């Protein structure tokens, strides 16, 4: 189980580098705390590290 913010962030980025797009639920189910997962995910969206919709996350397109 992913327990820390750093572990969650690293797992999100690792999955997206491999798969390009990932279902939010696929990572959320590996986290000990759903609240912490969404806090990390929302912070990553706010920082421009990832983009998301209701079901999926992906790396932003580089311009």
N, CA, C and O atoms as a Maestro MAE file, in Angstrom:
{
 s_m_m2io_version
 :::
 2.0.0
}

f_m_ct {
 s_m_title
 :::
 protein
 m_atom[252] {
  # First column is atom index #
  i_m_mmod_type
  r_m_x_coord
  r_m_y_coord
  r_m_z_coord
  i_m_residue_number
  s_m_chain_name
  s_m_pdb_residue_name
  s_m_pdb_atom_name
  i_m_atomic_number
  :::
  1 25 0.839 -1.185 0.000 1 A "UNK " " N  " 7
  2 3 0.000 0.000 0.000 1 A "UNK " " CA " 6
  3 2 0.885 1.249 0.000 1 A "UNK " " C  " 6
  4 15 1.912 1.307 0.676 1 A "UNK " " O  " 8
  5 25 0.464 2.224 -0.762 2 A "UNK " " N  " 7
  6 3 1.171 3.497 -0.787 2 A "UNK " " CA " 6
  7 2 0.693 4.327 0.400 2 A "UNK " " C  " 6
  8 15 -0.505 4.556 0.567 2 A "UNK " " O  " 8
  9 25 1.645 4.778 1.225 3 A "UNK " " N  " 7
  10 3 1.265 5.456 2.462 3 A "UNK " " CA " 6
  11 2 1.639 6.929 2.504 3 A "UNK " " C  " 6
  12 15 0.932 7.717 3.131 3 A "UNK " " O  " 8
  13 25 2.729 7.323 1.856 4 A "UNK " " N  " 7
  14 3 3.183 8.709 1.966 4 A "UNK " " CA " 6
  15 2 2.900 9.473 0.679 4 A "UNK " " C  " 6
  16 15 2.685 8.887 -0.382 4 A "UNK " " O  " 8
  17 25 2.907 10.792 0.803 5 A "UNK " " N  " 7
  18 3 2.695 11.635 -0.374 5 A "UNK " " CA " 6
  19 2 3.767 11.378 -1.425 5 A "UNK " " C  " 6
  20 15 3.472 11.342 -2.620 5 A "UNK " " O  " 8
  21 25 5.007 11.201 -0.985 6 A "UNK " " N  " 7
  22 3 6.107 10.959 -1.924 6 A "UNK " " CA " 6
  23 2 5.911 9.645 -2.676 6 A "UNK " " C  " 6
  24 15 6.162 9.575 -3.879 6 A "UNK " " O  " 8
  25 25 5.464 8.603 -1.974 7 A "UNK " " N  " 7
  26 3 5.221 7.312 -2.631 7 A "UNK " " CA " 6
  27 2 4.094 7.424 -3.655 7 A "UNK " " C  " 6
  28 15 4.185 6.871 -4.751 7 A "UNK " " O  " 8
  29 25 3.042 8.136 -3.295 8 A "UNK " " N  " 7
  30 3 1.906 8.301 -4.203 8 A "UNK " " CA " 6
  31 2 2.328 9.085 -5.436 8 A "UNK " " C  " 6
  32 15 2.022 8.684 -6.559 8 A "UNK " " O  " 8
  33 25 3.024 10.194 -5.240 9 A "UNK " " N  " 7
  34 3 3.482 11.030 -6.359 9 A "UNK " " CA " 6
  35 2 4.395 10.226 -7.290 9 A "UNK " " C  " 6
  36 15 4.245 10.282 -8.511 9 A "UNK " " O  " 8
  37 25 5.328 9.490 -6.718 10 A "UNK " " N  " 7
  38 3 6.257 8.690 -7.523 10 A "UNK " " CA " 6
  39 2 5.515 7.616 -8.309 10 A "UNK " " C  " 6
  40 15 5.836 7.368 -9.471 10 A "UNK " " O  " 8
  41 25 4.530 6.977 -7.689 11 A "UNK " " N  " 7
  42 3 3.765 5.932 -8.371 11 A "UNK " " CA " 6
  43 2 2.945 6.511 -9.519 11 A "UNK " " C  " 6
  44 15 2.873 5.915 -10.593 11 A "UNK " " O  " 8
  45 25 2.330 7.664 -9.298 12 A "UNK " " N  " 7
  46 3 1.564 8.317 -10.362 12 A "UNK " " CA " 6
  47 2 2.471 8.611 -11.549 12 A "UNK " " C  " 6
  48 15 2.138 8.267 -12.684 12 A "UNK " " O  " 8
  49 25 3.606 9.241 -11.300 13 A "UNK " " N  " 7
  50 3 4.512 9.607 -12.391 13 A "UNK " " CA " 6
  51 2 5.085 8.382 -13.090 13 A "UNK " " C  " 6
  52 15 5.217 8.376 -14.314 13 A "UNK " " O  " 8
  53 25 5.425 7.349 -12.332 14 A "UNK " " N  " 7
  54 3 5.961 6.121 -12.921 14 A "UNK " " CA " 6
  55 2 4.925 5.466 -13.836 14 A "UNK " " C  " 6
  56 15 5.252 5.046 -14.946 14 A "UNK " " O  " 8
  57 25 3.692 5.380 -13.376 15 A "UNK " " N  " 7
  58 3 2.630 4.794 -14.197 15 A "UNK " " CA " 6
  59 2 2.404 5.596 -15.467 15 A "UNK " " C  " 6
  60 15 2.243 5.021 -16.544 15 A "UNK " " O  " 8
  61 25 2.389 6.911 -15.353 16 A "UNK " " N  " 7
  62 3 2.118 7.740 -16.525 16 A "UNK " " CA " 6
  63 2 3.273 7.726 -17.519 16 A "UNK " " C  " 6
  64 15 3.041 7.829 -18.723 16 A "UNK " " O  " 8
  65 25 4.498 7.603 -17.049 17 A "UNK " " N  " 7
  66 3 5.626 7.513 -17.974 17 A "UNK " " CA " 6
  67 2 5.562 6.225 -18.774 17 A "UNK " " C  " 6
  68 15 5.950 6.202 -19.942 17 A "UNK " " O  " 8
  69 25 5.077 5.151 -18.159 18 A "UNK " " N  " 7
  70 3 4.960 3.865 -18.851 18 A "UNK " " CA " 6
  71 2 3.729 3.813 -19.747 18 A "UNK " " C  " 6
  72 15 3.810 3.390 -20.900 18 A "UNK " " O  " 8
  73 25 2.585 4.246 -19.211 19 A "UNK " " N  " 7
  74 3 1.300 4.008 -19.865 19 A "UNK " " CA " 6
  75 2 0.722 5.224 -20.586 19 A "UNK " " C  " 6
  76 15 -0.182 5.079 -21.410 19 A "UNK " " O  " 8
  77 25 1.226 6.408 -20.290 20 A "UNK " " N  " 7
  78 3 0.770 7.683 -20.856 20 A "UNK " " CA " 6
  79 2 -0.581 8.136 -20.299 20 A "UNK " " C  " 6
  80 15 -0.770 9.329 -20.059 20 A "UNK " " O  " 8
  81 25 -1.516 7.219 -20.091 21 A "UNK " " N  " 7
  82 3 -2.820 7.518 -19.501 21 A "UNK " " CA " 6
  83 2 -3.125 6.425 -18.490 21 A "UNK " " C  " 6
  84 15 -2.814 5.256 -18.718 21 A "UNK " " O  " 8
  85 25 -3.727 6.801 -17.387 22 A "UNK " " N  " 7
  86 3 -4.018 5.810 -16.349 22 A "UNK " " CA " 6
  87 2 -5.356 6.130 -15.697 22 A "UNK " " C  " 6
  88 15 -5.702 7.294 -15.496 22 A "UNK " " O  " 8
  89 25 -6.095 5.088 -15.373 23 A "UNK " " N  " 7
  90 3 -7.349 5.252 -14.633 23 A "UNK " " CA " 6
  91 2 -7.037 5.683 -13.208 23 A "UNK " " C  " 6
  92 15 -6.180 5.094 -12.551 23 A "UNK " " O  " 8
  93 25 -7.725 6.701 -12.733 24 A "UNK " " N  " 7
  94 3 -7.528 7.190 -11.371 24 A "UNK " " CA " 6
  95 2 -7.728 6.058 -10.367 24 A "UNK " " C  " 6
  96 15 -6.958 5.929 -9.415 24 A "UNK " " O  " 8
  97 25 -8.745 5.248 -10.573 25 A "UNK " " N  " 7
  98 3 -9.052 4.162 -9.637 25 A "UNK " " CA " 6
  99 2 -7.928 3.135 -9.545 25 A "UNK " " C  " 6
  100 15 -7.754 2.502 -8.504 25 A "UNK " " O  " 8
  101 25 -7.163 2.964 -10.621 26 A "UNK " " N  " 7
  102 3 -6.077 1.979 -10.620 26 A "UNK " " CA " 6
  103 2 -4.978 2.363 -9.637 26 A "UNK " " C  " 6
  104 15 -4.337 1.487 -9.057 26 A "UNK " " O  " 8
  105 25 -4.756 3.637 -9.446 27 A "UNK " " N  " 7
  106 3 -3.746 4.083 -8.483 27 A "UNK " " CA " 6
  107 2 -4.376 4.271 -7.105 27 A "UNK " " C  " 6
  108 15 -3.778 3.922 -6.087 27 A "UNK " " O  " 8
  109 25 -5.571 4.816 -7.083 28 A "UNK " " N  " 7
  110 3 -6.253 5.054 -5.812 28 A "UNK " " CA " 6
  111 2 -6.389 3.770 -5.001 28 A "UNK " " C  " 6
  112 15 -6.258 3.799 -3.778 28 A "UNK " " O  " 8
  113 25 -6.650 2.648 -5.663 29 A "UNK " " N  " 7
  114 3 -6.857 1.390 -4.936 29 A "UNK " " CA " 6
  115 2 -5.568 0.882 -4.287 29 A "UNK " " C  " 6
  116 15 -5.621 0.009 -3.420 29 A "UNK " " O  " 8
  117 25 -4.405 1.417 -4.693 30 A "UNK " " N  " 7
  118 3 -3.131 1.012 -4.097 30 A "UNK " " CA " 6
  119 2 -2.749 1.886 -2.899 30 A "UNK " " C  " 6
  120 15 -1.749 1.626 -2.230 30 A "UNK " " O  " 8
  121 25 -3.544 2.915 -2.634 31 A "UNK " " N  " 7
  122 3 -3.219 3.866 -1.573 31 A "UNK " " CA " 6
  123 2 -3.932 3.516 -0.278 31 A "UNK " " C  " 6
  124 15 -5.081 3.076 -0.276 31 A "UNK " " O  " 8
  125 25 -3.227 3.721 0.809 32 A "UNK " " N  " 7
  126 3 -3.812 3.457 2.127 32 A "UNK " " CA " 6
  127 2 -4.919 4.464 2.433 32 A "UNK " " C  " 6
  128 15 -5.919 4.120 3.062 32 A "UNK " " O  " 8
  129 25 -4.740 5.707 1.987 33 A "UNK " " N  " 7
  130 3 -5.713 6.764 2.269 33 A "UNK " " CA " 6
  131 2 -6.203 7.391 0.966 33 A "UNK " " C  " 6
  132 15 -5.420 7.965 0.209 33 A "UNK " " O  " 8
  133 25 -7.502 7.275 0.716 34 A "UNK " " N  " 7
  134 3 -8.087 7.885 -0.479 34 A "UNK " " CA " 6
  135 2 -7.974 9.404 -0.420 34 A "UNK " " C  " 6
  136 15 -7.726 10.051 -1.438 34 A "UNK " " O  " 8
  137 25 -8.153 9.968 0.761 35 A "UNK " " N  " 7
  138 3 -8.054 11.416 0.922 35 A "UNK " " CA " 6
  139 2 -6.661 11.909 0.567 35 A "UNK " " C  " 6
  140 15 -6.518 12.903 -0.145 35 A "UNK " " O  " 8
  141 25 -5.636 11.225 1.055 36 A "UNK " " N  " 7
  142 3 -4.266 11.629 0.742 36 A "UNK " " CA " 6
  143 2 -4.003 11.510 -0.754 36 A "UNK " " C  " 6
  144 15 -3.358 12.378 -1.341 36 A "UNK " " O  " 8
  145 25 -4.498 10.441 -1.377 37 A "UNK " " N  " 7
  146 3 -4.315 10.271 -2.815 37 A "UNK " " CA " 6
  147 2 -4.884 11.467 -3.567 37 A "UNK " " C  " 6
  148 15 -4.206 12.036 -4.422 37 A "UNK " " O  " 8
  149 25 -6.120 11.856 -3.261 38 A "UNK " " N  " 7
  150 3 -6.734 12.964 -3.986 38 A "UNK " " CA " 6
  151 2 -6.071 14.297 -3.654 38 A "UNK " " C  " 6
  152 15 -6.024 15.180 -4.510 38 A "UNK " " O  " 8
  153 25 -5.562 14.466 -2.446 39 A "UNK " " N  " 7
  154 3 -4.805 15.681 -2.119 39 A "UNK " " CA " 6
  155 2 -3.543 15.772 -2.970 39 A "UNK " " C  " 6
  156 15 -3.230 16.835 -3.507 39 A "UNK " " O  " 8
  157 25 -2.817 14.660 -3.095 40 A "UNK " " N  " 7
  158 3 -1.601 14.631 -3.916 40 A "UNK " " CA " 6
  159 2 -1.957 14.860 -5.380 40 A "UNK " " C  " 6
  160 15 -1.311 15.660 -6.056 40 A "UNK " " O  " 8
  161 25 -2.976 14.168 -5.872 41 A "UNK " " N  " 7
  162 3 -3.376 14.307 -7.272 41 A "UNK " " CA " 6
  163 2 -3.790 15.737 -7.588 41 A "UNK " " C  " 6
  164 15 -3.372 16.287 -8.607 41 A "UNK " " O  " 8
  165 25 -4.597 16.343 -6.739 42 A "UNK " " N  " 7
  166 3 -5.032 17.719 -6.976 42 A "UNK " " CA " 6
  167 2 -3.863 18.695 -6.925 42 A "UNK " " C  " 6
  168 15 -3.835 19.657 -7.693 42 A "UNK " " O  " 8
  169 25 -2.904 18.469 -6.041 43 A "UNK " " N  " 7
  170 3 -1.708 19.320 -5.989 43 A "UNK " " CA " 6
  171 2 -0.902 19.177 -7.276 43 A "UNK " " C  " 6
  172 15 -0.371 20.162 -7.789 43 A "UNK " " O  " 8
  173 25 -0.808 17.955 -7.797 44 A "UNK " " N  " 7
  174 3 -0.072 17.729 -9.043 44 A "UNK " " CA " 6
  175 2 -0.774 18.414 -10.217 44 A "UNK " " C  " 6
  176 15 -0.110 18.949 -11.105 44 A "UNK " " O  " 8
  177 25 -2.096 18.401 -10.230 45 A "UNK " " N  " 7
  178 3 -2.856 19.097 -11.275 45 A "UNK " " CA " 6
  179 2 -2.619 20.600 -11.153 45 A "UNK " " C  " 6
  180 15 -2.362 21.268 -12.155 45 A "UNK " " O  " 8
  181 25 -2.702 21.135 -9.946 46 A "UNK " " N  " 7
  182 3 -2.485 22.566 -9.713 46 A "UNK " " CA " 6
  183 2 -1.089 23.001 -10.138 46 A "UNK " " C  " 6
  184 15 -0.912 24.122 -10.613 46 A "UNK " " O  " 8
  185 25 -0.088 22.125 -9.972 47 A "UNK " " N  " 7
  186 3 1.297 22.432 -10.350 47 A "UNK " " CA " 6
  187 2 1.575 22.183 -11.823 47 A "UNK " " C  " 6
  188 15 2.677 22.463 -12.296 47 A "UNK " " O  " 8
  189 25 0.600 21.662 -12.557 48 A "UNK " " N  " 7
  190 3 0.788 21.392 -13.978 48 A "UNK " " CA " 6
  191 2 1.558 20.118 -14.272 48 A "UNK " " C  " 6
  192 15 1.977 19.905 -15.409 48 A "UNK " " O  " 8
  193 25 1.754 19.263 -13.269 49 A "UNK " " N  " 7
  194 3 2.494 18.014 -13.470 49 A "UNK " " CA " 6
  195 2 1.672 16.978 -14.224 49 A "UNK " " C  " 6
  196 15 2.217 16.204 -15.011 49 A "UNK " " O  " 8
  197 25 0.362 16.959 -13.989 50 A "UNK " " N  " 7
  198 3 -0.548 16.026 -14.658 50 A "UNK " " CA " 6
  199 2 -1.844 16.755 -14.988 50 A "UNK " " C  " 6
  200 15 -2.130 17.828 -14.457 50 A "UNK " " O  " 8
  201 25 -2.616 16.146 -15.876 51 A "UNK " " N  " 7
  202 3 -3.963 16.626 -16.176 51 A "UNK " " CA " 6
  203 2 -4.921 15.489 -15.878 51 A "UNK " " C  " 6
  204 15 -4.523 14.324 -15.867 51 A "UNK " " O  " 8
  205 25 -6.192 15.823 -15.634 52 A "UNK " " N  " 7
  206 3 -7.153 14.767 -15.315 52 A "UNK " " CA " 6
  207 2 -8.552 15.161 -15.748 52 A "UNK " " C  " 6
  208 15 -8.861 16.335 -15.957 52 A "UNK " " O  " 8
  209 25 -9.393 14.129 -15.877 53 A "UNK " " N  " 7
  210 3 -10.829 14.330 -15.977 53 A "UNK " " CA " 6
  211 2 -11.450 13.495 -14.867 53 A "UNK " " C  " 6
  212 15 -10.769 13.182 -13.890 53 A "UNK " " O  " 8
  213 25 -12.696 13.133 -14.984 54 A "UNK " " N  " 7
  214 3 -13.344 12.393 -13.893 54 A "UNK " " CA " 6
  215 2 -12.765 11.003 -13.669 54 A "UNK " " C  " 6
  216 15 -12.811 10.495 -12.549 54 A "UNK " " O  " 8
  217 25 -12.219 10.377 -14.713 55 A "UNK " " N  " 7
  218 3 -11.787 8.984 -14.603 55 A "UNK " " CA " 6
  219 2 -10.309 8.734 -14.870 55 A "UNK " " C  " 6
  220 15 -9.759 7.742 -14.392 55 A "UNK " " O  " 8
  221 25 -9.656 9.613 -15.624 56 A "UNK " " N  " 7
  222 3 -8.296 9.349 -16.077 56 A "UNK " " CA " 6
  223 2 -7.355 10.490 -15.729 56 A "UNK " " C  " 6
  224 15 -7.770 11.634 -15.545 56 A "UNK " " O  " 8
  225 25 -6.058 10.142 -15.642 57 A "UNK " " N  " 7
  226 3 -4.999 11.141 -15.519 57 A "UNK " " CA " 6
  227 2 -3.989 10.893 -16.626 57 A "UNK " " C  " 6
  228 15 -3.846 9.766 -17.100 57 A "UNK " " O  " 8
  229 25 -3.286 11.945 -17.043 58 A "UNK " " N  " 7
  230 3 -2.281 11.835 -18.083 58 A "UNK " " CA " 6
  231 2 -1.279 12.971 -17.924 58 A "UNK " " C  " 6
  232 15 -1.545 13.974 -17.263 58 A "UNK " " O  " 8
  233 25 -0.129 12.787 -18.545 59 A "UNK " " N  " 7
  234 3 0.892 13.833 -18.533 59 A "UNK " " CA " 6
  235 2 0.477 14.924 -19.504 59 A "UNK " " C  " 6
  236 15 -0.053 14.620 -20.573 59 A "UNK " " O  " 8
  237 25 0.705 16.188 -19.162 60 A "UNK " " N  " 7
  238 3 0.335 17.268 -20.083 60 A "UNK " " CA " 6
  239 2 1.195 17.216 -21.341 60 A "UNK " " C  " 6
  240 15 2.350 16.792 -21.303 60 A "UNK " " O  " 8
  241 25 0.618 17.650 -22.443 61 A "UNK " " N  " 7
  242 3 1.371 17.695 -23.698 61 A "UNK " " CA " 6
  243 2 2.385 18.819 -23.618 61 A "UNK " " C  " 6
  244 15 2.084 19.926 -23.172 61 A "UNK " " O  " 8
  245 25 3.605 18.507 -24.066 62 A "UNK " " N  " 7
  246 3 4.661 19.519 -24.069 62 A "UNK " " CA " 6
  247 2 4.529 20.355 -25.327 62 A "UNK " " C  " 6
  248 15 4.315 19.834 -26.421 62 A "UNK " " O  " 8
  249 25 4.662 21.657 -25.150 63 A "UNK " " N  " 7
  250 3 4.522 22.568 -26.288 63 A "UNK " " CA " 6
  251 2 5.852 22.873 -26.909 63 A "UNK " " C  " 6
  252 15 5.922 23.625 -27.882 63 A "UNK " " O  " 8
  :::
 }
 m_bond[251] {
  # First column is bond index #
  i_m_from
  i_m_to
  i_m_order
  :::
  1 1 2 1
  2 2 3 1
  3 3 4 2
  4 3 5 1
  5 5 6 1
  6 6 7 1
  7 7 8 2
  8 7 9 1
  9 9 10 1
  10 10 11 1
  11 11 12 2
  12 11 13 1
  13 13 14 1
  14 14 15 1
  15 15 16 2
  16 15 17 1
  17 17 18 1
  18 18 19 1
  19 19 20 2
  20 19 21 1
  21 21 22 1
  22 22 23 1
  23 23 24 2
  24 23 25 1
  25 25 26 1
  26 26 27 1
  27 27 28 2
  28 27 29 1
  29 29 30 1
  30 30 31 1
  31 31 32 2
  32 31 33 1
  33 33 34 1
  34 34 35 1
  35 35 36 2
  36 35 37 1
  37 37 38 1
  38 38 39 1
  39 39 40 2
  40 39 41 1
  41 41 42 1
  42 42 43 1
  43 43 44 2
  44 43 45 1
  45 45 46 1
  46 46 47 1
  47 47 48 2
  48 47 49 1
  49 49 50 1
  50 50 51 1
  51 51 52 2
  52 51 53 1
  53 53 54 1
  54 54 55 1
  55 55 56 2
  56 55 57 1
  57 57 58 1
  58 58 59 1
  59 59 60 2
  60 59 61 1
  61 61 62 1
  62 62 63 1
  63 63 64 2
  64 63 65 1
  65 65 66 1
  66 66 67 1
  67 67 68 2
  68 67 69 1
  69 69 70 1
  70 70 71 1
  71 71 72 2
  72 71 73 1
  73 73 74 1
  74 74 75 1
  75 75 76 2
  76 75 77 1
  77 77 78 1
  78 78 79 1
  79 79 80 2
  80 79 81 1
  81 81 82 1
  82 82 83 1
  83 83 84 2
  84 83 85 1
  85 85 86 1
  86 86 87 1
  87 87 88 2
  88 87 89 1
  89 89 90 1
  90 90 91 1
  91 91 92 2
  92 91 93 1
  93 93 94 1
  94 94 95 1
  95 95 96 2
  96 95 97 1
  97 97 98 1
  98 98 99 1
  99 99 100 2
  100 99 101 1
  101 101 102 1
  102 102 103 1
  103 103 104 2
  104 103 105 1
  105 105 106 1
  106 106 107 1
  107 107 108 2
  108 107 109 1
  109 109 110 1
  110 110 111 1
  111 111 112 2
  112 111 113 1
  113 113 114 1
  114 114 115 1
  115 115 116 2
  116 115 117 1
  117 117 118 1
  118 118 119 1
  119 119 120 2
  120 119 121 1
  121 121 122 1
  122 122 123 1
  123 123 124 2
  124 123 125 1
  125 125 126 1
  126 126 127 1
  127 127 128 2
  128 127 129 1
  129 129 130 1
  130 130 131 1
  131 131 132 2
  132 131 133 1
  133 133 134 1
  134 134 135 1
  135 135 136 2
  136 135 137 1
  137 137 138 1
  138 138 139 1
  139 139 140 2
  140 139 141 1
  141 141 142 1
  142 142 143 1
  143 143 144 2
  144 143 145 1
  145 145 146 1
  146 146 147 1
  147 147 148 2
  148 147 149 1
  149 149 150 1
  150 150 151 1
  151 151 152 2
  152 151 153 1
  153 153 154 1
  154 154 155 1
  155 155 156 2
  156 155 157 1
  157 157 158 1
  158 158 159 1
  159 159 160 2
  160 159 161 1
  161 161 162 1
  162 162 163 1
  163 163 164 2
  164 163 165 1
  165 165 166 1
  166 166 167 1
  167 167 168 2
  168 167 169 1
  169 169 170 1
  170 170 171 1
  171 171 172 2
  172 171 173 1
  173 173 174 1
  174 174 175 1
  175 175 176 2
  176 175 177 1
  177 177 178 1
  178 178 179 1
  179 179 180 2
  180 179 181 1
  181 181 182 1
  182 182 183 1
  183 183 184 2
  184 183 185 1
  185 185 186 1
  186 186 187 1
  187 187 188 2
  188 187 189 1
  189 189 190 1
  190 190 191 1
  191 191 192 2
  192 191 193 1
  193 193 194 1
  194 194 195 1
  195 195 196 2
  196 195 197 1
  197 197 198 1
  198 198 199 1
  199 199 200 2
  200 199 201 1
  201 201 202 1
  202 202 203 1
  203 203 204 2
  204 203 205 1
  205 205 206 1
  206 206 207 1
  207 207 208 2
  208 207 209 1
  209 209 210 1
  210 210 211 1
  211 211 212 2
  212 211 213 1
  213 213 214 1
  214 214 215 1
  215 215 216 2
  216 215 217 1
  217 217 218 1
  218 218 219 1
  219 219 220 2
  220 219 221 1
  221 221 222 1
  222 222 223 1
  223 223 224 2
  224 223 225 1
  225 225 226 1
  226 226 227 1
  227 227 228 2
  228 227 229 1
  229 229 230 1
  230 230 231 1
  231 231 232 2
  232 231 233 1
  233 233 234 1
  234 234 235 1
  235 235 236 2
  236 235 237 1
  237 237 238 1
  238 238 239 1
  239 239 240 2
  240 239 241 1
  241 241 242 1
  242 242 243 1
  243 243 244 2
  244 243 245 1
  245 245 246 1
  246 246 247 1
  247 247 248 2
  248 247 249 1
  249 249 250 1
  250 250 251 1
  251 251 252 2
  :::
 }
}
